[in-house]
């Protein structure tokens, strides 16, 4: 006969792993939307939470990108300084993370002195090793404004896919990396005039020198998502072109050598990715005994970069190229880039008024409900459509009716009958099957999360919730509580054990409500990723509704 099993499901792990979770740096230039959260931040948090509860050492880092062109564009539009914009939106982002329970180990900005020092150190090391060199190049110029234009101040038609609003650094439609001079009919975003191109001198990253090292490494990544690895391999095979890593800018990190004269800064695409390293170093500096090298230098450590598909070039090729050139630091284990969340067929975008801002949703929705509905449609392999009507349906049918109602009716039955609950009868095959299915669910859900198949993991967790509902509907303890108290007691506490299992399975996805359920159930042991001991007759704490229903 099967009995409650209290061993840790993942006890086969002989030792804890160091798991570095790097998450795309959002430009501190405007409010975020659901596409941003579903694209990178929620998947990273689900992954990080899971690895923490199974006993791995997780370091999850990111921060607000303070030096991107979008910041200066927004500052120009509002007639304020870039620092004003950064401070405004960085604080707004911190509010998002708190409300959504995004569990950073360090969330910082690229404006710190630490970040500047790390970036300049890497620049100097690559310069010393001749991976950086000076060269003259053409840069877009707006003669009416008498200023050179950062790449994102230039828009035109993409030469590869004919998208009419491609930027000077990248096309949002086909994800190709671009230089402004490649655009068809390039225009200044400031004046609307046709962009001119003038010669200027800059430092270049010698990407061509690392091509032969990158391709064999990429060939080993057969577990990466197809759209990521196929693009990366193709990009490298086409031949990497050296790219300028400085620009004629007033806003950004100073170049640590004065060879180019005034009015030039390190370009954001080079320094922002270094932020993962600088954020790790900053985290280690905050408390004695922390060591960032455990995640960056130990061969057995793993690193995962959660980004949107528009950032694939920089994280699958260019950042690894910088790491290869610098030497001594781990290359990415995986780059699980998501594709886009679409609203009525368009990429979610607060700036283009496609979909509500995240602040608007947080005013109306419970955070865990947002997390759940987004996790249900994560665009892991292809763009996914999200509508508010579908969000409401999932909330009402899956969270309120399936999960929330399950918790309510078991808790109410136990609360109403606790004085009558006696010694329980022995487990039946039906009881044992439910508990056994719970143990299998931990394995299945964990397997999917480790493979970063988060949508499948959530589906498996909810499948177990449905099994518990079926068990209750078939056993109907409320009908037999008076005639067969011992059998009803067994059913209710088997269901309570299963509900605790459900809460643990759902914890990476909905941490706040899952902890609320789990904390209301006294246990002899507290294992987040295995069945827990719950004694028959245990007094449970009253719990209110987990989710509100939308009319």
N, C-alpha and C positions, 0 to 999 in steps of 0.2 A: 504494500500500500504506500502511495506517495504521501509524504509528510512535508510540512513547510520546510523550505530550504533557505538557509540564511547565509550561505557563503556568497562572497562577492563574485558576480558573474565574470568579471574580467580579472580574476585572480591569477590567471596565467601570465600576466605581465610581471616579469621578474624584477623590473625596476621602472621607476617613473621616467618618462621622456620629457625633454625640453621642447616645448611647442611654441614657436614664435608666430604670432598672428598679426600680420601687417595689414592695415586697412587704408584705402585710398584717402588722400588728404583733400577735404572739401575746400574749394575756394571760399574764403570769408568775404563773399561779395553779394550775397543775397540769401533769402530764405530757402530752405530745402523742401522737397516734395517727396511723395511716397516712392517715386522711382529711385531717388538717391538711397533711401533706407533699404528698399528691397534689393537694390543693386549690389550693395557692399556691406553696409553696417549691420543689418540684421543677420545675414548669413554668417558674418564673422563672429558675432556674439553667440549665436547658436552653437557654432563650432567650438568656440573658446569655453563656453559654459560646460559643454559635454566633456571636454578634455579635463577641465578642472575637477568635475565630480567623479571621474574615474581614476583620479590620482596623479595626473600629469602636471608638470610645472609649466604654466602658461604665462606668456608675456604678450599682452595685446596692446599695440601702440598705434597711434595716429595723431593728427592734430590739424589745426586750421591752417591752410595755405595762405600766407599773408602777402606773397610776392607775385602772384599771377596777374596777368594783364586784366582779367575781369575786375580785380580790386581797383586798379587805376581808372578803368572805364566807369565803374560805378561812382568813384570819387569825383570824376569830372562831371558826371551827370547830376550829382547832388551838390556840387560846389563845396565839397569838404575835402579833408586830407585823406590819403590812404589809411593812415593810422585810425582815423575816426571810423572808417568803414570796417576795418579789421576788428576793432574792439566791439563794435555794435554786433556784428554777426558771429564772432567767436563766442560772446556771451549768450547769444541766441542758441547757438549749437550746444553749448553746455546744458542749457535748459532742455533741449531735445533729449540728449543722452540720459539725463536724470529721469525724465518722465518715461522714457521707453526702456529703462533699465539696461542700457548698453554698458557692459561691464569692463570699461577700460582699466588697464594697469597704468597707462600714462597717456593722457590726451593733452597735447601741448600746442604750440604754434611754431611757425618758421621764423618768428621774430626774436627768438631767444638768443642770447649770447652763445650758449652752448651749441645751438644749431649752426650759427655762423662759423664758429671755430671748427666744427667737424667738417663742414662743407669746404672751408678754406684748406684744411689739412689734406683732404682728398684731392682737391685741385692741385696743391703743391706737389703731392706725391706722384700724381699722374704727369705733371709737368716735368718733374725730375726724371721719370721713367720714359719720357718722350712719347707719351700717349696724348699729350696736349701740345699743340703748336699754334703759332700765329699764321694768319693768312688773310688776304684781302678778299672781300666778297661784296656782292650787291645787296643792299638792304632797302626795303620800301621807304619812300620819303613822301611827305605831304608838303608840297611847296607853299600852299596857302597858309599852313600852320607853321612852316619853317621848322619841321621836326622829323626825325626818323620815326618810323612806325613799328612798334612791337608787332609780332606776327599776328596776334589776335585783333589788332586794329586794322587788319587787311582782310577783305572778303572778296570772293569772286567765284567763278565756276570751277568745279573740280575737274582736272584734266583726265581723270580716270573713270568717273561715273557720271559726269555732267550735272552734279548737284549744284544748284545755283547759289547756295549760301555757305560754301566751304570757307573755312578760316585759313589764315596764312600758315598755320602749323599743322592742321589736321582737318580732314573731312569727316563730319559727323555721320554722313550717310554710308560711306564705304570703309571708314576707319583708316584710310591711307594717311601716312605721315607726309606732310608737304612742306615746301618752302614757299614763301610768298610769290617769288618770281615764277613758280610753276602754275599759278592760278591763271585762268582765262579771264580777261577784263578785271584785273584786280583794282579795287577801290578802297579809299580811306574810309574807315568807319567814323572818323571825326568830322570830316567835311563832305564826304560823299564824292569827292573828286577822284579822278583816276590816279592811282598810285604811280609815282616815279621810282626809279631804282638808281641809287647812287652808291659809289664805291666807298667802303669803310673797312677798317681792319678789326679782326676779332680773333679770339682763341677758338680752336677747333678740337673736338674730341676725335681721336683717330680710331673710329669704329672699324675701319678696314683692317686694322692690325689684329683684331681678335676674332674675326670671322671663322678662322680655322679651328679655334678652340670652342666656339659656341655651338657649331653644328653637331659635333659628336655628342656634346652634352644634351642638346635638344633631342637627339635621336633616342636617348634613354628614357624620355618622358612619355611612355606609352599610356600612362594613367591620366594625362592631362585631358581636359575637354577638347573634343575635336576642333572646334572653331578657334581655340587658342593655339594648340600645337601646330595645326596646319598653317595658320597665318605666320607664326613665328619661324617655322622652317622655311616657308616660301620667302619671307622677308630676308633671311640670312642667305639663302641660296641665290637670290637675285643679286647679291653683292652689297654689303653694307657701305654706305657713303658716309664720309666724315661729316660731322655736323657742328655748326657754331654753337658754343656754349656760353657766349657772352653777347650782349646786345647794347645798343645805344639807349640807355634807360636812366631815369633818375631814381627809380624805386627798385630796390633789390639788395642783394648781398654784394659787398665790395669785392672786387678782384684783389687777391692778396699780393699782386705784383703791379707795378705802375707802368708797365711797358706800353699800354695803349692810350695813356692819357686820361683826362677827365671825361665824365659823362657816360661811362660804361659800367655795367653791372653783370654779375653772373646770371645767366638766363634760367628761368624758373624750371624748365623741364629737366635741367641738370641737377639743380639743388633740391628740388622737392622730394625726389625719390631717396635722396640721402637722409631725408627726415626720419625714415624708419630706423636707421642706425643712430642718429642723433637723439631721437626720442628714447631709445633703449638706454643709451648712455646717460641721459638725463634722469630716467627712472632709477638707474643704479646709484646715481649720486645722491638721491634723496634719503637713503637709509643705509646705515653701515651694514656690511655683510652681503649686499647685493652685488652681483657680478654679471654685467651685460655680456661678457665673453662666453658665458655658458650657453647662450642662445645663438651667438654669431660665429664662434670659432670651433666648438666641439663638433667633430665629424658626425656623431650620431644625432645631433639636434636637428629638428625639422622646422621649416619655415613656410608659411602659407600667406599668399598675397591676395586679399579680397578686393576686387576692383570691378568696374564696369568695362564693357568691351571697348569703349573708346580709349581706355588706358592700356590695352594689351601691348602695343608696341613698346611702351616705356618700361613695362614690368617683365615682359617675356624675353626682350632682346637688349634694350639699351641699359637698364639697370644691371642685368647680368654682365653686360660688357664692361660696365664701370667696375663691378666687383672683381671680374677677371683681371682687369688692368691693375687695380689696386692690390689685389692678392691677400690671401690669408683669411678671407671672410666667406661664409657659406653662401652658395648660390641657392635660389628658391627651390624648395621641394615641390611646390605646386603653385600655379597661378589660376585659381578657380574663378575666372572672370565670368560674370553674369552678362546676359544680353539685356535688352531694354524692356521695361514695363511700359506698355502702351495704353493710352487713354483715347478711346474712339479712333484707334489706328495710328495715333501720333505718339512720339516719344514724350513722356511726361516732362514738363518744363515749366517751372514757376515763372521764368522770365518771359516766356511766350504765352502765358496764361493757359497752358494745357494741364488741366487738373488743379485741384486745390493745393495750397501750401500745407506743409506738415503741421504748422501752427493751427490752421483751421480744423484739421482732423483731430488734433489733440484737444481742441475745445469741445468737440462733439463725441468723441469715441474714448472708450477705455483703452489704455496703452496695450494691454495684452490682446485685446481684440484686434487692434491694428497689426500687432506682431503676427497673430495667427492668420489673418486674412492675407497678409503679404507673403508669409511663409507658404501658404497654400498655392500660390501662383508664381513662385520664384522662377525667373527666366534663365534657368541653368543651361539649357541647350538651345533655346530659341526665344525670340521675343514673346512676351505673354501679355494678353489683354486683361485689364483690370477696370471694372466699372463699379460705381458705388452701389448699384442694385445687386451685383454679385457679392460685394462685401457684406451688405445687409443680409442677404440670403444665408451666407456662411455663418455670420454672427448668430442669426436667429435659429437656424436649423441645426448647426453643428455645435456651437458653443453654448447657447442657451438651452436648447431642447435635448441634445444628446449628452453633452458633458455636464453642464450645470445642473440639469434636472436629475441626472444620475446621482450626483453628490447630494442634492437636496433630499431626495426620497430615502436614500439609505441613512443619512444623518437623522432625518425626522423619525424614521422607524425606530432607530436605536434610542434617540432622545425620549420618545414617547413610551418606550417599553423597557427602558434600562432596568427598572426595579423588578421587572418580571423575567429578565434574562437569567437563565440558570446555566448549569453546566451543559455544554453543548454535546450533541451527539458526535459520533465519529464522522470523519469525512467520507463522502460518497465519491464514486468515480466522477460525477459531474463537478463536485467541488475541486477535486484534484486536477481535473482537466483545465479548469479556469486558472488555477494557480500555476500549473505547468505552462500554460499559454502565456502567462505573464513573464515567466522566466525566459521563454523563447523570444518574447517581444523585446526584452532588454538586449538580447544578442542581435536581433534583426535591426532594430532601430539604431543601435550602436554601430553596426556594420555600415549602414547607409550614411550615418553622420561622418564616420571616418573616411568614407569615399566621397564625401561632400555631395551626397545625393540627399539634400535636406528636405526637399519636397516629398520624396519617397519615405524618408524617415518619419515625417509628420503623418503621412497617410497610414503608416504601420502603427504608430502610436494611437491614432484615432480608431483604427480597426480593432485594437484591443478594448478601447472604450466601448465600442459597439458590442463586443463579446460579453462584457460585463452587463450591459443592458439586457442582452438576450438571456443571460443566466438568471437575472432577476425576474424577467417576464415569465420564464419557464418554471421557476421554483416558487414564486409568489409567497414570500415569507409572511406578508401582512395577512394572508388568509389563514395561516396555520399557527399564528403566534399563541393563540389561546389553547388549541387542542394539542399541539405538538411543540411545546416551548423549546425543547432541546434541539429539535431539527431547525426551527426558525432561528434560534440563536446561532447555530452553525452557519446557516445561509447568510445571515446578516454580517457576521464577522468574516466570513470568506469574502463577501462583497466589499467589506471595509478594507480588507487586506488588498484586494484588487484595485480599489479606488486609490489607495496609497501608491500602488504600483503605477496607476495611470498618471497621478500627479508627478511622480518622478520621471516617467517617460516624457511628459509634456514640459517638464521644467526648462530644458534648453530653449524651448519655443515661447513659453508663457511663464516666466519665473515668478512674477508677483502672485498670480492666482494659484499657481502650483504650490508655492510655499504656504499660502494661506490654508489650503486644504491639508497639506502634509503636517503643518504645525498644529492643526486641530485634532490630530490623531496621535495620542500618546503611544510611544514605542519603546521597547527595551533597547533597541539599537537604532541608529540612524544611518542607513546606507542609502545613498542617493541613486545607486544604480543596481539594486537587487531587491528582492522581497524582504520586508521587515517583519519582525515579530510583533504581533498585536494580540494581546491576551483577550480571551472571551470575557465579556463583562466590563471591559475598559470604558471608563467614562470619557466621552468625546466632548470637545468644546463646540458650542453653538457656532454656526457659520451662516452668514447671510448669502444673498444671491451673488454669484461670481460675475455675471455679465448682465447688462441691461439689454432689453429687447427693443428693437426699432419697430415702430408702427409702419 
